[in-house]
Amino acid sequence: MSEAEAKDRELRALQAALAAEHAAVYGYGVVGGRIEKPRRAEARAAYDAHRARRDTLMREVRDAGGTPVAAAAGYALPFPVADGGAAVRLAAELEARVAGVYADLVRDSSGERRRAAAQALREAAVRAVRWSGESVAFPGLAERADGTTPGAAAPAG
């Protein structure tokens, strides 16, 4: 692979991570509206973490010569979120999907960016376990086994 192809691949992975963070921020807005009081602080911390990652990724995309992908006006959720239990399931799903996107960024980057992507993958995987109570051997890769595409939520449309 040429250096130009590698940079293009890395930029695409950065954009995918940014899109996933936009969707996670949206999704945690839904989670926050339904989550029960004992887990609100946890949801708020995750929301803040995704906002910070989103902002960092926007800068990184610009630094890599790209125009950051914009957030969609709305996102289709994977299932209805009518109560606290569904909010917890949504939070776990968001984190698992974000972990998948960061796994791609780890694969397609190097150096400090790769270390940061691995840290983001690890943080998302830990949050997914906290929300779901279940873990997987290779976080970020499990969703590929069932043929789904990673991403935190689909833009509504």
C-alpha positions as CSV (number, residue, x, y, z in Angstrom):
1,M,0.0,0.0,0.0
2,S,1.4,3.4,-0.9
3,E,1.8,6.2,1.6
4,A,-1.1,8.1,0.0
5,E,-3.4,5.1,0.2
6,A,-2.5,4.6,3.9
7,K,-3.2,8.2,4.7
8,D,-6.6,8.0,2.8
9,R,-7.5,4.8,4.7
10,E,-6.5,6.4,8.0
11,L,-8.6,9.5,7.2
12,R,-11.6,7.3,6.3
13,A,-11.2,5.5,9.7
14,L,-11.0,8.9,11.5
15,Q,-14.2,10.0,9.8
16,A,-15.9,6.7,10.7
17,A,-14.9,7.2,14.3
18,L,-16.1,10.8,14.3
19,A,-19.5,9.7,12.8
20,A,-19.8,7.0,15.5
21,E,-19.0,9.6,18.2
22,H,-21.7,11.9,16.8
23,A,-24.2,9.0,17.0
24,A,-23.0,8.1,20.5
25,V,-23.5,11.6,21.7
26,Y,-27.1,11.6,20.3
27,G,-27.7,8.1,21.7
28,Y,-26.6,9.1,25.2
29,G,-29.0,12.0,25.0
30,V,-31.7,9.4,24.7
31,V,-30.2,7.3,27.4
32,G,-30.0,10.3,29.8
33,G,-33.7,10.9,29.3
34,R,-34.7,7.4,30.3
35,I,-32.0,6.1,32.6
36,E,-32.9,5.5,36.3
37,K,-31.4,7.8,38.9
38,P,-28.7,5.4,40.3
39,R,-27.0,5.3,36.9
40,R,-27.4,8.9,35.8
41,A,-23.9,9.9,36.8
42,E,-22.5,7.0,34.8
43,A,-24.5,8.0,31.7
44,R,-23.4,11.6,32.1
45,A,-19.7,10.6,32.3
46,A,-20.1,8.5,29.2
47,Y,-21.8,11.4,27.4
48,D,-19.0,13.8,28.4
49,A,-16.4,11.3,27.3
50,H,-18.0,10.9,23.8
51,R,-18.3,14.6,23.4
52,A,-14.6,15.1,24.2
53,R,-13.6,12.3,21.8
54,R,-15.9,13.8,19.1
55,D,-14.2,17.2,19.5
56,T,-10.7,15.7,19.4
57,L,-11.6,13.7,16.3
58,M,-12.9,16.8,14.5
59,R,-9.5,18.4,15.1
60,E,-7.7,15.3,13.9
61,V,-9.7,15.1,10.7
62,R,-8.9,18.7,10.0
63,D,-5.2,18.2,10.8
64,A,-5.3,15.2,8.4
65,G,-6.6,17.5,5.6
66,G,-10.2,16.4,5.7
67,T,-13.5,18.1,6.4
68,P,-15.1,16.6,9.5
69,V,-18.3,14.6,8.8
70,A,-21.2,16.5,10.3
71,A,-23.6,15.0,12.8
72,A,-27.0,14.0,11.4
73,A,-30.1,15.8,12.6
74,G,-31.3,12.6,14.1
75,Y,-30.4,8.9,14.4
76,A,-32.5,5.8,14.1
77,L,-32.1,3.8,17.3
78,P,-31.7,0.0,17.2
79,F,-34.8,-0.5,19.3
80,P,-37.4,1.6,21.2
81,V,-36.1,3.1,24.4
82,A,-39.2,3.4,26.6
83,D,-37.7,2.8,30.1
84,G,-34.6,2.5,32.2
85,G,-33.9,-1.1,31.2
86,A,-34.0,-0.2,27.5
87,A,-31.7,2.8,28.2
88,V,-29.1,0.5,29.8
89,R,-29.3,-1.8,26.8
90,L,-28.9,1.2,24.4
91,A,-25.9,2.4,26.3
92,A,-24.3,-1.1,26.0
93,E,-25.1,-1.2,22.3
94,L,-23.6,2.3,21.7
95,E,-20.4,1.4,23.4
96,A,-20.1,-1.9,21.6
97,R,-20.6,-0.2,18.2
98,V,-18.1,2.6,19.1
99,A,-15.5,0.0,20.1
100,G,-15.9,-1.6,16.6
101,V,-15.1,1.6,14.9
102,Y,-12.1,2.2,17.1
103,A,-10.9,-1.3,16.3
104,D,-10.8,-0.2,12.7
105,L,-8.9,3.0,13.5
106,V,-6.3,1.0,15.5
107,R,-5.9,-1.2,12.4
108,D,-5.6,1.8,10.0
109,S,-3.3,4.1,12.0
110,S,0.1,4.2,13.6
111,G,2.1,6.0,16.3
112,E,0.3,8.2,18.7
113,R,-3.0,8.1,16.8
114,R,-3.0,4.3,17.1
115,R,-2.3,4.5,20.8
116,A,-5.2,7.0,21.3
117,A,-7.5,4.8,19.2
118,A,-6.6,1.8,21.3
119,Q,-7.3,3.8,24.5
120,A,-10.7,4.8,23.1
121,L,-11.4,1.2,22.2
122,R,-10.5,0.1,25.7
123,E,-12.7,2.7,27.3
124,A,-15.7,1.9,25.1
125,A,-15.2,-1.8,25.8
126,V,-15.1,-1.2,29.6
127,R,-18.2,0.9,29.4
128,A,-20.0,-1.7,27.4
129,V,-19.2,-4.3,30.0
130,R,-20.4,-2.0,32.8
131,W,-23.6,-1.4,31.0
132,S,-24.3,-5.0,29.8
133,G,-22.6,-7.0,32.5
134,E,-21.1,-9.2,29.7
135,S,-17.8,-9.1,28.0
136,V,-16.3,-10.4,24.8
137,A,-12.8,-11.8,24.1
138,F,-12.0,-9.2,21.4
139,P,-14.0,-6.0,22.0
140,G,-14.8,-4.2,18.8
141,L,-14.7,-7.3,16.7
142,A,-17.7,-9.3,18.0
143,E,-20.2,-7.5,15.8
144,R,-18.3,-8.5,12.7
145,A,-19.1,-12.2,13.4
146,D,-22.8,-11.5,12.7
147,G,-22.2,-9.5,9.6
148,T,-23.3,-6.1,10.9
149,T,-21.4,-2.9,10.2
150,P,-20.1,-1.0,13.2
151,G,-21.4,2.4,13.9
152,A,-23.2,3.8,17.0
153,A,-26.6,4.4,15.3
154,A,-27.9,5.0,11.8
155,P,-28.8,8.5,10.8
156,A,-32.6,8.9,10.7
157,G,-33.8,9.5,7.3
